[in-house]
Amino acid sequence: MSVKQKIGSRTARRGLPLSTIRHLILVAGACALSACVSAPPEPDYKATWPEPPPSATAGNGAIFQAGHDVALFENSVARRVGDTLTIRLNESTNASKSSSTSTKKSSSATLPGPTVAGRPVTVNGVPVLEMGMDNETEFDGQGDSRQSNRLQGDLSVTVAQRLPNGNLLVRGQKWIAINQGQEYVRIQGIVRPIDIDPDNSISSLKVADAQISYGAKGALADANKPGLLARFFNAPWMPF
């Protein structure tokens, strides 16, 4: 066997060169880091409900055109789908809850041993075939919960639907980008046109079936979330 064949066989047994392995590690690390990068969330909250295609209507005359009327004796407040109005947010909630549970259970059972000639089998006066069992369980649990929220500000919403009784279904949102995160406020509910003030605004206290959400996305929101291990140990199915 020649020297070249020996060198070739040694190189084949060594596997991939060290430089190639380093390149593969760098590529795998870049792919892992790119998977961690998330694009900014796109709002999926539509201002109005999808409307069905309009049906064919009769031709308008030369003087009056439907949809182009001018209300001379009405306030300029929201009445139609697509109109906007301002909701004055003034929400404040306080809630607290406390509960405690205590249980205790004890039980015992005794099985007498067999007798011989009417007498129990004993060793040094102690029954050896008599069996007994004692069991006692005890549980103490206590939980406290307190929550306080306060939300103030103004938010412009859009009339998404006009209900048959004349009430308006409104919905809207506001996104604010601050430093390393984004904050948003969303509201949806039903308002009565009579409750709308002349300046085209209404208090959030007069919004029926109100659904108000305030949240954030980004580095600050992620910092307020517990980690995987913390959520694992705080799971309700943990035996501790």
C-alpha positions in Angstrom: 0.0 0.0 0.0 1.4 3.4 -1.0 1.8 6.5 1.3 -1.0 8.4 -0.6 -3.5 5.6 0.0 -2.7 5.6 3.7 -3.1 9.4 3.9 -6.4 9.2 2.0 -7.8 6.4 4.2 -6.9 8.4 7.4 -8.6 11.5 6.0 -11.7 9.6 5.2 -11.9 8.2 8.7 -11.5 11.6 10.2 -14.9 12.8 8.7 -15.7 16.5 7.9 -13.0 19.1 8.4 -13.2 21.4 11.4 -13.8 24.5 9.3 -16.9 22.9 7.6 -18.3 22.0 11.0 -17.9 25.6 12.2 -19.7 26.9 9.1 -22.6 24.5 9.7 -22.9 25.6 13.3 -22.9 29.3 12.2 -25.7 28.6 9.7 -27.8 26.6 12.2 -27.3 29.5 14.8 -28.4 32.1 12.2 -31.5 30.1 11.3 -32.4 29.7 15.0 -32.0 33.5 15.6 -34.1 34.3 12.6 -36.9 32.1 13.9 -36.9 34.2 17.1 -37.5 37.5 15.2 -41.2 38.3 15.0 -42.7 40.9 12.6 -44.8 43.7 14.1 -48.3 42.5 14.7 -50.8 43.7 12.1 -54.2 44.9 13.4 -56.8 42.3 12.7 -59.6 44.5 14.2 -61.9 45.8 11.5 -63.7 49.1 12.1 -67.0 47.9 10.5 -68.7 44.7 9.8 -68.5 43.3 6.2 -71.6 44.5 4.5 -73.5 42.3 1.9 -73.4 43.6 -1.7 -76.1 46.3 -2.2 -79.2 45.2 -4.1 -80.4 46.9 -7.2 -82.5 50.0 -6.5 -84.7 52.2 -8.6 -83.2 55.1 -10.4 -83.2 58.4 -8.5 -84.8 61.5 -9.9 -83.0 64.6 -11.1 -83.6 66.6 -8.0 -83.4 64.2 -5.1 -80.5 61.7 -4.7 -80.7 59.1 -2.0 -77.7 59.2 0.3 -76.9 62.8 -0.5 -79.5 64.4 1.7 -78.5 67.3 4.0 -80.0 67.4 7.5 -80.7 71.1 8.2 -82.3 70.6 11.6 -80.2 67.7 13.0 -77.0 67.7 15.1 -73.9 66.5 13.4 -73.6 63.3 15.5 -73.0 59.7 14.4 -76.1 58.0 12.9 -75.0 56.0 9.9 -72.6 53.1 9.4 -69.2 54.5 8.9 -69.7 57.6 11.0 -67.3 58.3 13.8 -67.8 59.4 17.4 -65.6 59.9 20.5 -65.9 57.7 23.6 -64.7 59.3 26.8 -63.1 56.4 28.8 -63.6 56.7 32.5 -63.4 53.2 33.9 -62.5 52.2 37.4 -63.0 48.8 38.9 -62.0 47.2 42.2 -62.4 43.6 43.1 -61.2 41.3 45.9 -61.9 37.7 46.7 -60.8 35.5 49.5 -61.5 31.8 50.1 -60.2 29.1 52.4 -60.8 25.4 52.7 -60.0 23.0 55.5 -60.8 19.3 55.5 -59.9 16.5 57.9 -60.7 12.8 57.8 -59.6 9.9 60.0 -60.5 6.2 60.0 -59.4 3.0 61.7 -60.0 -0.7 61.2 -59.1 -3.7 63.3 -59.2 -7.3 62.3 -59.0 -9.7 65.2 -56.8 -12.7 64.9 -57.9 -16.3 65.0 -58.3 -18.1 68.3 -57.2 -21.6 69.3 -59.3 -23.3 71.9 -61.1 -20.0 72.5 -57.9 -18.1 73.2 -56.0 -15.8 70.8 -52.5 -16.7 69.6 -50.1 -14.7 71.6 -46.3 -14.4 72.1 -45.3 -13.1 75.5 -48.9 -12.0 76.0 -49.0 -10.0 72.8 -51.5 -11.1 70.0 -49.4 -11.7 66.9 -52.2 -12.4 64.4 -54.3 -9.4 65.1 -54.3 -6.7 62.4 -55.1 -3.0 62.6 -55.1 0.0 60.3 -55.2 3.7 61.0 -55.6 6.5 58.4 -55.8 10.2 58.7 -55.8 12.9 56.0 -55.9 16.6 56.4 -56.0 19.5 53.8 -55.7 23.3 54.4 -56.0 25.7 51.4 -56.3 29.5 51.2 -56.4 31.9 48.3 -56.6 35.7 48.0 -57.2 37.7 44.9 -57.3 41.5 44.5 -57.5 43.5 41.3 -57.8 47.2 40.6 -58.0 48.9 37.2 -58.3 52.4 36.1 -58.6 53.6 32.5 -59.1 57.2 31.3 -58.8 58.8 28.0 -60.5 59.5 24.7 -61.0 57.0 21.8 -62.7 57.6 18.5 -64.7 54.7 17.2 -66.7 53.9 14.1 -70.3 52.9 13.7 -70.1 49.3 12.5 -73.8 48.5 12.4 -77.2 50.2 12.9 -79.6 47.9 14.7 -83.3 47.7 13.8 -84.3 49.7 16.9 -82.0 52.6 16.0 -79.2 51.8 18.4 -75.6 51.8 17.1 -73.0 49.1 17.4 -69.7 50.9 17.6 -66.1 49.6 17.7 -62.6 51.0 17.4 -59.0 50.7 18.5 -55.9 52.8 19.0 -52.3 51.6 18.7 -49.5 53.5 20.3 -45.8 52.6 19.7 -43.6 53.5 22.7 -39.9 52.6 22.8 -39.6 48.8 22.6 -43.3 47.9 22.5 -46.8 48.7 21.3 -49.8 49.4 23.4 -53.4 49.2 22.2 -56.9 50.1 23.5 -60.0 48.4 22.0 -63.6 49.0 22.7 -66.9 47.7 21.3 -70.4 48.2 22.5 -73.9 49.5 21.8 -74.9 53.2 22.2 -78.2 55.0 21.9 -78.2 58.0 19.6 -80.1 60.0 22.3 -77.1 59.5 24.7 -74.6 61.1 22.3 -73.7 64.6 23.3 -73.9 67.5 20.9 -70.1 67.5 20.5 -70.4 63.9 19.1 -69.0 62.3 22.2 -70.3 59.8 24.8 -69.2 58.5 28.1 -68.0 54.9 28.3 -70.4 54.5 31.2 -73.3 54.8 28.8 -72.0 52.1 26.4 -74.1 48.9 26.7 -72.4 45.5 26.4 -69.1 47.2 26.5 -66.0 45.2 25.7 -62.9 47.2 26.6 -59.4 45.7 26.4 -56.1 47.3 27.1 -52.9 45.4 26.4 -49.4 45.6 25.0 -47.0 43.7 22.8 -43.2 43.9 22.8 -40.2 43.7 25.1 -42.0 45.3 28.1 -45.0 43.0 27.8 -42.8 40.0 27.6 -40.9 41.1 30.7 -44.1 41.0 32.7 -44.8 37.4 31.7 -43.6 34.5 33.9 -41.1 32.1 32.3 -41.8 28.6 31.2 -40.5 27.0 34.5 -42.5 29.5 36.6 -45.7 28.7 34.7 -44.9 25.0 34.9 -44.6 25.0 38.7 -47.6 27.3 39.1 -49.9 25.0 37.0 -53.0 23.8 38.8 -52.2 20.1 38.1 -48.9 20.3 40.0 -49.0 18.0 43.1 -47.2 20.4 45.4 
